[in-house]
Amino acid sequence: MTDSILSLLEKMTPAEQGEIETFAAYLLSRRSSRKLYVFTDEASSRELLQIADRSGSFEWLNAEAEDVYSLQDGDEVEWPSES
């Protein structure tokens, strides 16, 4: 590590140093992806679903507290008939 980087880190608060550590971890984790940049017009729907699934962004949906409705809730939908 260069002296200038160490000098900058020494001037930072512990919170700022934590942010640098988090960003460095992100940069290293990015190496494992096939592509560094993914554009939606280059990725298939399946690939986009896999990215979303692996991100963990939707894990909150698995929480029992989110199961507030059952199949018995609500009224039956009446679809308009085709004429």
N, C-alpha and C positions, 0 to 999 in steps of 0.2 A: 504494500500500500504506500502511496506517495505521502511525503511529509505534508503537502498542502491539504490532502484529504483528512489526515489525522488532525491537523491544525483546525480545520473547519469543524470536525466532530467535537473537539474539545471545547469549542465556543458555544455549542448547542446545549439546550436544556435536555434533561433525560427524556422528556416527551418528544422533543424533536429528534433525538437520537433513535427513539423507538419507531418514529415514522420512517426514518432512513432504513432501519433494519427491515421493516415491513416491505418497503419498496424494493430493497435488494432481494428479499425472498421471492417477491413477485417476478422480478427479472429472471432469477434462476429457474423458477417453475415454468416460465414461458418457453424455456429451451426444449422442454419435453413435448411440446405441441408440434404436430407435423408442419403446420404453417404458422409463421409468426403473425400474419395478418389474415383474417378471414373476412371476406366480403360476402354478403348474403347472396349476391348473384353468382358466386363461385361455389357455394356450398349447397348440397342437396338438402331437401327437407329433413331427411333422415339424419344427416350430419348435424344440422341445427338442433334437432331434438336431442341428440346425444350430448351436444355441448350444454344445452339447458339442463339436461338430466344430471350431468356430472358436476354442474356448478353448485348444486345444493340450494339454489334459490327458491325452490318450491317445497322444501322439506317441511315447512310449516303446515302444509296441507295434510300431512300424515298425523298431525296432533289430534288426539281424541277430542279436545275442546272444539275442534272445527267440525265435528260430526253433529251438527245441530238439526239436521233434517233427516227424515226417513222416507221410505217409499209411500208411507201412509199420509204424509203431509201434503197439503195443497189440494186443488180440485183438478179433475180430469180436464184436459185440454180439448176444446171443441174446435176442430179445424173446419174452415169453410169448405163447402162442397164445390167441386168443379162443375161449372155449367157448360 
